[in-house]
Amino acid sequence: MSTTELTQYLADYLQVDQYKDYAPNGLQVQGSEQITRIVTGVTACQALIDKAVEVNADAILVHHGFFWKSEPEVLTGMKYQRISALIKNDINLFGYHLPIDGHPQIGNNAQLASKIGVALPKIAESVKQNLLWHGELEQALAPQQLAKRLNETLAHKPLHIGEAPELIKTVAWCTGGAQDYIDAAVELGVDAFISGEVSERTFHAAMEQNIHYFAAGHHATERYGIQALGEHLADKFGLEHQFIDIYNPV
């Protein structure tokens, strides 16, 4: 399919106009006019770009792309190396941040719910842009059991904070750097909150509000949305798709 066709399809499918984001969602660096082979990955780092070059990809789709609001505007150093590699190899770069978190089917939050066994996940109305989700585990688990499930599912040992309650049945979650949604999770009355990252203040928030908190890894919790998007495009349009997971322990 053409780059224009894919750009328009993804804008509609991911409802990018519904999100107020920190970076542009859509085509970020233009490459080949026709797309047959796509690579997906979490972050548009040099290692992912190099792998895409190796497999002759026409496009890379990522959750963390370029041109963030706090990012220097000049094309020098690391940023120049990344973008010049894309241009030299005629590779399109598509970046989708919050739309990949909030999508009700292929999004990071929806995918995490499926991976860890949450029944009937729901979007919390208290947080905008579909970013905070909640639901019930299929069966109540001790905190150590939920930590083990997260470790086995995400291949990342989570940091666990909290002492009460003894069993966890209800959970809220938001993938990535969403630790400050813990207060909104408390308002939902859940037993535990899961996100990717943790801050110093998160410890006190969890302990003083009697909620279990699990920091399950920013990269680890956000692998699955962009991968699911690539699989969707392969099924719908017959594109060749390869998900490439570049190691990141954070």
HELIX and SHEET records of a PDB file:
HELIX    1   1 THR A    3  TYR A   13  1                                  11    
HELIX    2   2 VAL A   16  GLN A   18  5                                   3    
HELIX    3   3 GLN A   46  GLU A   54  1                                   9    
HELIX    4   4 GLY A   77  LYS A   88  1                                  12    
HELIX    5   5 LEU A   98  GLY A  102  1                                   5    
HELIX    6   6 ASN A  108  ILE A  116  1                                   9    
HELIX    7   7 LYS A  128  ASN A  130  5                                   3    
HELIX    8   8 PRO A  143  LEU A  154  1                                  12    
HELIX    9   9 GLN A  179  TYR A  181  5                                   3    
HELIX   10  10 ILE A  182  LEU A  188  1                                   7    
HELIX   11  11 GLU A  200  GLU A  208  1                                   9    
HELIX   12  12 HIS A  218  THR A  221  1                                   4    
HELIX   13  13 TYR A  224  PHE A  237  1                                  14    
SHEET    1   A 5 GLY A  26  VAL A  29  0                                        
SHEET    2   A 5 ASN A  92  GLY A  95 -1                                        
SHEET    3   A 5 ALA A  59  HIS A  64  1                                        
SHEET    4   A 5 ARG A  37  THR A  43  1                                        
SHEET    5   A 5 GLU A 240  PHE A 243  1                                        
SHEET    1   B 6 VAL A 118  ILE A 123  0                                        
SHEET    2   B 6 TRP A 133  LEU A 141 -1                                        
SHEET    3   B 6 ILE A 168  TRP A 173 -1                                        
SHEET    4   B 6 ALA A 192  SER A 195  1                                        
SHEET    5   B 6 HIS A 212  ALA A 215  1                                        
SHEET    6   B 6 LEU A 159  ILE A 161 -1                                        
END                                                                             
